[in-house]
Amino acid sequence: MKLLKGVGGGGGDPFGKIKDKYSGSVVSIDMNYPRAFGLDPAGSSTATGFVVDKTQGILLTNKHVVTEGPVRAKAKFLKNEEVDLIPIYRDPVHDYALFKFDPKHVTDTVIEEIKLNPEGATRGTNVLIIGNNGGEKLSYIESTIARVDRPCVPMLDQNSFYITASDTGVGGSSGAPMLNSEGQAVAMVAAGDDSTNISIYIPLFRAARCVELIRKGQHVPRGTIQVAFKHKTFEEIKRYGVSDDIIKAYKSTAKDDNEMYMLTVEKLLPKGPAHDAGVRNGDVLYKINGKMIHSYIDAESFFDDNIGKKI
């Protein structure tokens, strides 16, 4: 009889060392919403979060976990320490938010900061999702990134691609980190479809910027022209009457598959800044201040960096 080697801490498990090092950095979160607020009902729920700053005690999770209304939340660490959480940031557009906890109350669990590496979310990357799957406190799901250009979930987000991977995640996984082989978070669970075993993940480009500013004690500037964009393939863009020369120029300057698109105006706020400037539904975004805009990230970075300025 051939004996099988254990897989904990390495062995035959490609993510064994990652599980050992970072399981203590992922928490299950129990939330109580004492009253309805906006579209969020009163009630209770469970989710996941992960430590992005162990010294200051900062957790990253989804905005739909924190919600926009009053919330009482408690995090449970790997060795059962329970700490109160205070929401310190909710993004106005994207589905991410930050909780704060007191690190002095976590004395048994070894915590390692999970670094954010949004550029690491590429098609074909093998990943590990550590979360609170089904409310079970700790779960491991291994998968492979299939898409990095999925349309986002309108009720959760806008002006963003989402990422997909096949897995068996169910309720409680929201806010779980998707880790690469280096233990870096390349994305975060947003939602899933139990009928297809497909989960969708939020990219972390804007979250990484937010975390860095919060760690420095700085304000997080967020600019907008009050437009929801929609990405279109070049074949679709041709139907908008865009010339072959413009499309060729976009193709030649695209850095990766995420930039093989152009953005169109899907909806905008009446009498908002874009509307007052003459922008209308169906318009194609070509350039801003002479710069080609290949992606949602390009557009949002420009708006965030030019608050109060004319464009």
Secondary structure as GFF3:
##gff-version 3
##sequence-region A 1 311
A	DSSP	alpha_helix	16	22	.	.	.	ID=ss1
A	DSSP	three_ten_helix	23	25	.	.	.	ID=ss2
A	DSSP	beta_strand	26	33	.	.	.	ID=ss3
A	DSSP	beta_strand	43	53	.	.	.	ID=ss4
A	DSSP	beta_strand	58	61	.	.	.	ID=ss5
A	DSSP	alpha_helix	63	66	.	.	.	ID=ss6
A	DSSP	beta_strand	72	76	.	.	.	ID=ss7
A	DSSP	beta_strand	82	90	.	.	.	ID=ss8
A	DSSP	beta_strand	97	100	.	.	.	ID=ss9
A	DSSP	three_ten_helix	103	105	.	.	.	ID=ss10
A	DSSP	three_ten_helix	118	120	.	.	.	ID=ss11
A	DSSP	beta_strand	126	131	.	.	.	ID=ss12
A	DSSP	three_ten_helix	133	135	.	.	.	ID=ss13
A	DSSP	beta_strand	139	151	.	.	.	ID=ss14
A	DSSP	beta_strand	161	166	.	.	.	ID=ss15
A	DSSP	beta_strand	177	179	.	.	.	ID=ss16
A	DSSP	beta_strand	185	193	.	.	.	ID=ss17
A	DSSP	beta_strand	198	203	.	.	.	ID=ss18
A	DSSP	alpha_helix	205	215	.	.	.	ID=ss19
A	DSSP	beta_strand	227	233	.	.	.	ID=ss20
A	DSSP	alpha_helix	234	238	.	.	.	ID=ss21
A	DSSP	alpha_helix	244	253	.	.	.	ID=ss22
A	DSSP	three_ten_helix	257	259	.	.	.	ID=ss23
A	DSSP	beta_strand	261	268	.	.	.	ID=ss24
A	DSSP	alpha_helix	273	276	.	.	.	ID=ss25
A	DSSP	beta_strand	284	285	.	.	.	ID=ss26
A	DSSP	beta_strand	287	288	.	.	.	ID=ss27
A	DSSP	beta_strand	291	292	.	.	.	ID=ss28
A	DSSP	alpha_helix	296	305	.	.	.	ID=ss29
###
